[in-house]
Structure formats: structure tokens, C-alpha cells
Amino acid sequence: MTGDTTILLVLIITLILILYYLEKGKHIKAEEKNKRLEDIIKHLDEQAKMIIKTDLALNKVQGELDKKITALYTLHELGKKIAATFNIEDLFALINKPLVSKLGFSKAIIMLRDEDSGTLFTKTSIGYSGSDITRIEKGLKKQTVAATLLKKGGFLLADRDLKKVEHEDLLSDIFGIESFLTVPIVAKDESVGFILMGNVSGYTKLTEGDVELLSILASQIGTAIENSKLYTELFMSRQGLERKVKERTVELARLNEELRRLNKVKSDFVSAVSHELRTPLTSIKGYASILMTGKLGKVSAAQKERLEKIDKHSNNLAHLINNMLDIARIESGKVQMLIKETSIKEILDSVLDIITPQIKEKNISLEMNLKTGSDKIKADPSQIERVLLNLLSNAVKFTPEKGRISISCEDKRDSIEFKVEDTGIGISERDAQRVFEEFFRAEDAMDQKIKGTGLGLSLVKKIIEAHNGKIWVDSELGKGTKFTFTIPKS
């Protein structure tokens, strides 16, 4: 309701009441009528003044409410933009003249504290010239004034009708305004700067609502600064991590290349040495065989016994050399797997023919379980026989008399899975991780009594991997060992 509308309404009511009383008082004396009329007019005048005063107060409250709603909506929209901003420069670009006007101010300045020097510098300003900023920054070099502005948890409200605050006159001179409000900006529980807004004229009233609005804005800016720092730290950490990953990747590639080179050198060396050993070994074995036949003279029992030992150890050495050569050839790609469709049963029968005498000698029971839909498998039959023979030979070596060995074969989704399991001495968890390494021998005392080169399982692994399969071991000391390997179906 406006003031003009209120006055018009009061006049209409007054006129109606005058007419009413004139009609009613036709028979009353003229003096009494005039006096009563004056009292009525006076009373109505007081009522009109009260109505106008109330209307003005309501208009003022409505104006303050509209201003606060507009400011709150403005801060809400600003908050959404700030939440999506991680760049400090973009953040302060949002604090512009239209925003300051909507908050009810004509001037604004935001200053931050330099982390190194501790001095205040201007980050953004509205209503101030370059020379004004220079003057302000110079005026704030006084530590007491700066400390007051950065005081965490408080605010400064300067108004001509309010009690003067600390440094009010000095601050008014520095910032060139009479009515102003400052709130500190806090990030990570530390005051990092302040925001000041005000008006040149001291007749523009400031309220507690202005304090709340500016506190909300300062809180939004403080949170954004903290988020920006965290984002920058995270970005830098990520960049550093990516750089380290790249460096490590390059280094690993170089090391892998070096390992491949060394592995080739090793394979070439093993192959060369093995070939060089084969020739004299063949001669030793041949001469020992000739001597044992007695063609070069009568051989005594003691001589024959030693010649047999030479022949036996020559065979062991020949086996070792052959294994070393095979590993070197497979690693260098010189040995190609002759993959073809072959019978699983035929492979197992061939292996069992060789291993059965050793099993019977130790009175070990053997179980075989085939769960395959087809008897066919795509593999190099001679190499798979070699794998199974090696695994079964180890099982026989490390299984005590009257123990048990089982062989199983079953279909999996994309492969055929073979298992060789025994009730032998088992392997420790630490040693199980290294059984496929070349020349590795477990440290178990019983294992050390059983002779071996430590190349068999390494060769087995090379053969399985050449078939694009996998092999692993499950074992526990005193509870037996289970070797499992897979051969792809295609």
C-alpha cells in the first residue's frame, strides 16, 4: 500500500463520517455540532498519521526483505558457480559490479595475504581505480590495521549511527567510504584475506542482515580457495605420479630389453657349452662301454664296477646337457612345438609304460581319472609325454613306499586340465614359489638326499608355455604335492 493510497482512503472515511454526523446532528445546537466535528476531525487526523507511519514502516521492512531475498538468491546462484570452479582467477572474476549492486553496495574490494611476505594484496575490486588500489595497499602496511581486518571469527561494521569500531576513521580514510562492512576469508581454519563492501554515502544504512550476507560470501570464497589449493595439489601430485610412471616405464622397458639380451646371451652360452660338453662326454661314454666289453683286455670285477659308475654318471650328465639344450632352444624359439590332434589315452599309456616299473618297485598305488568329453587334444604328443613323465618321476621320487599317486584329466571351458597329485613329502610355501626356476633345489633335508639337477620343472614350464598353457603347484609340507597344467583346446 503506497502513501497516496493511504491518504485518499483516510479522506474518504473522514468525509463519510462528517456526512453521517451532520445528518444525525440536525437537531443539535450549532456550537455543539462544531465542537464535536472538530474532535472527530482531530481523532481521524491522528489515525491517519498512525496509518501512514505504519505503512511507511511496512514498506521499509518489505524493501529490506526484498533486498535480502534478492541477495540470498544472488549468493545461491554464485555458490553454484563457485562450486564448479577450481581456478582462482575464474573464481574472483565472478565477483563483479552487478553482483555487488545486487548485494546493496557500490564499492567492494577483496584482498588476500601473501603466504611468503604476509602482506595484503588486492585480488579484485569494484568502484576503485588503480591509484586507489595503490593507496589502499600502502595504507594497509600497518600491521595493526591488517591484523584487525584478518581477525578470524569477527567482522567490522562501520555506520554513522553505530558505535565506532577499532580503526574506523583510519579505515574510512584508506578505503574512501563512510559506511562499510568487512569480513575475514578463512580457508583451512586460517585467515587468508578479507572482503570489504560499502557505500560512499554514510546515509546508506547497514544491518545485521548485511553482515550475514557478506559472511556467507566470505565463507563461499574461503571454501573455493581451499578447494582450489587441494585441486592444485592433487593435480600436481597426479602430474608427478604420471611423470614417475613414465620414467619407470621407460626404465622397465630398458631393463626388460637388457634382460632379454642377457637371457639370449645365457641361452647362447648354455647351448655352446652344452655342445662342447657333448663331444668329450660321448667319447668318455664310448670308451667306458668298450672297456666293459673286455675287448681291450680282461676287466676285473672292481674295474667293471667303476666303469659302470662312469657309464651311469655319463648318462646323468648327458641327461642334464640335453635338458639345458632343450631349455635354451625353446627360449630362443629354435624348437617349434609340432601341434597336432592326438589321443590323450595314447599319451598316458606311453608314459605309464615307462614309469610303471618305478611305481611297482616302491609299492605305490596309481589312480587315473579321465573326465574329458573327447579323447583328442591339440598338442605336441612327445613334449606332453615329456611333461607328464617328468611330473610323475618327481612324484615317485618324493613319495614314500605304499604311498599314492593320481593322474586326472578333465574338460574346462577353454582348455584341458591335467593334474598329477601325490602323497609325498610336500613343498614349503616359500619353496613352492621357486620350483620352476632353473637349478632350484628345495632346502628340505629329505629333498637334498634325492638327486636331481633342478632343470626338470623349468623345462616342463617352458614346454607348457610354448603350448600357450599354464602350470602351477599346490603343496604343503608333509601333506603331498599337486601339479596342475592346462592346454588350450584351440
HELIX and SHEET records of a PDB file:
HELIX    1   1 GLY A    3  LYS A   24  1                                  22    
HELIX    2   2 ALA A   30  ALA A   83  1                                  54    
HELIX    3   3 ILE A   88  ALA A   93  1                                   6    
HELIX    4   4 LYS A   97  LYS A  102  1                                   6    
HELIX    5   5 GLY A  130  GLY A  139  1                                  10    
HELIX    6   6 GLN A  143  LEU A  149  1                                   7    
HELIX    7   7 GLU A  168  PHE A  175  1                                   8    
HELIX    8   8 GLU A  208  THR A  293  1                                  86    
HELIX    9   9 ALA A  301  SER A  332  1                                  32    
HELIX   10  10 ILE A  344  GLU A  361  1                                  18    
HELIX   11  11 PRO A  381  PHE A  398  1                                  18    
HELIX   12  12 GLU A  429  ALA A  432  1                                   4    
HELIX   13  13 ALA A  445  LYS A  449  1                                   5    
HELIX   14  14 GLY A  456  ALA A  466  1                                  11    
SHEET    1   A 5 LEU A 120  ILE A 126  0                                        
SHEET    2   A 5 LYS A 107  ARG A 113 -1                                        
SHEET    3   A 5 GLU A 190  ASN A 199 -1                                        
SHEET    4   A 5 SER A 179  ALA A 187 -1                                        
SHEET    5   A 5 LEU A 156  ALA A 158 -1                                        
SHEET    1   B 2 LYS A 340  SER A 343  0                                        
SHEET    2   B 2 LYS A 376  ALA A 379 -1                                        
SHEET    1   C 5 SER A 365  LYS A 371  0                                        
SHEET    2   C 5 ARG A 404  ASP A 411  1                                        
SHEET    3   C 5 SER A 415  ASP A 422 -1                                        
SHEET    4   C 5 THR A 481  PRO A 488 -1                                        
SHEET    5   C 5 LYS A 470  SER A 475 -1                                        
END                                                                             
